[in-house]
Amino acid sequence: MSFNTFGQMFRFTTFGESHGPAIGCVVDGCPPRIPLTAADIQHHLDKRRPGQSRFTTQRQEPDAVKIMSGVFRDEATGQDVTTGTPILLLIENVDQRSKDYSDIKDKYRPGHAGYVYDAKYGVHDYRGGGRASARETASRVAAGAVARRIVPGLSVRAALVQMGPHKIDRSRFDWNEVDNNPFFCPDPVQAEFYATYLDSVRKEGSSVGAVIEVVAEGVPAGIGAPVYGKLDADLAAALMSINAVKAVEIGDGFATAAMRGEENADEMRIGNDNKPVFLSNHAGGILGGIATGQPVVARFAVKPTSSILTPRQTVDRYGRDTEILTKGRHDPCVGIRAVPVAEAMVACVIADHYLRHRGQVGEGRAWPFPMPGA
Ligand SMILES: Cc1cc2nc3c(=O)[nH]c(=O)nc-3n(C[C@H](O)[C@H](O)[C@H](O)COP(=O)(O)O)c2cc1C
């Protein structure tokens, strides 16, 4: 009854708290002989790392990952490869400042998880949110870096497409721009606006929400599962499990409610390589819980950071009304650092389904099928 484990065949368990000595995960079910080094994982952790711009928390964590098990040098190739045994990934916490939280030790931050953890467990790790802190998401990014290596040709990218009420201009969407600004924003013009906007929000001691879009390409048609194991259901659960996420949509999502059938259903033709081509992708690459081979597209909304400098009404652990003002170091828009976390969760879901599909169906049946009698 602990729920710290994600996935079925590709499975990881995370451990650790915001202000404990270390966090990390154990990845189990990774196939053997997959090249893997700490540098492969570090690359992704560096994207999520705090303190990289004035627009994220100033906590300075190097997030240096150590591979403690499950990897061995292959004599034949000289490469470090997975052995098929559990891979323990360890990240030390080095910049805890628990005293930032001593003033609010017995108070609940509205919008944070202090009260519900207390209602459930009766223990209150007030230091930076304890286990409910998004510090935990570094472990997911580490697991995701392993997952990315499992599915050949898989690419998973995410971008921030809305900050507060301000959406990007879709006509300027350029994946190459995502790493050129501190917001993972694909629209360079809107990224400049976000800098001014978020500065003003931060100076007011406030915070804002965001929308993130994730696109997975190279997802083989046929992976996924029907009924209770739907790929879209697992993606929604995986994204919803990220801290501060309040809504998830797949493909055209909520907009499909206002569409007509002719508009929404993605028409099909036979392409040059004898494979089906879809003329649009309103479905977001999934039908019946199974991948169509088109890009898998998901979008999710992240709420504004609950820890803000503006005084708020709350209660304490001893049943008294009080006020709270959260100092400490916080992300004014948690949607920014949620971008690499979202990529990781989507990579984990797809790797898990890929292995599950291979387990049940093996190579599968070549499509198109021969005409009966031909
Ligand atoms: C990358 C990331 C960073 C976050 N940083 C903060 C933060 O600095 N301060 C804060 O109050 N919440 C932060 N959060 C959100 C809280 O972890 C989250 O709101 C809290 O655990 C309650 O859970 P819930 O919002 O999912 O219900 C962050 C979330 C993410 C994804």
The ligand as a Gaussian input file, in Angstrom:
#p B3LYP/6-31G(d) Opt

LIG

0 1
 C        8.916000      21.090000     -11.279000
 C        8.011000      21.480000     -10.142000
 C        8.461000      22.371000      -9.182000
 C        7.642000      22.737000      -8.108000
 N        8.097000      23.661000      -7.213000
 C        7.252000      24.097000      -6.239000
 C        7.647000      25.146000      -5.360000
 O        8.747000      25.677000      -5.475000
 N        6.775000      25.532000      -4.393000
 C        5.527000      24.958000      -4.264000
 O        4.767000      25.336000      -3.402000
 N        5.121000      23.991000      -5.100000
 C        5.954000      23.528000      -6.072000
 N        5.519000      22.539000      -6.921000
 C        4.171000      21.966000      -6.759000
 C        4.005000      21.105000      -5.504000
 O        4.967000      20.072000      -5.453000
 C        2.589000      20.536000      -5.474000
 O        1.661000      21.543000      -5.703000
 C        2.275000      19.902000      -4.118000
 O        3.047000      18.719000      -3.958000
 C        0.792000      19.518000      -3.961000
 O        0.428000      18.559000      -4.907000
 P       -0.632000      18.818000      -6.076000
 O       -0.480000      20.228000      -6.506000
 O       -0.232000      17.837000      -7.152000
 O       -1.998000      18.549000      -5.506000
 C        6.335000      22.170000      -8.001000
 C        5.894000      21.262000      -8.987000
 C        6.709000      20.927000     -10.053000
 C        6.196000      19.988000     -11.111000

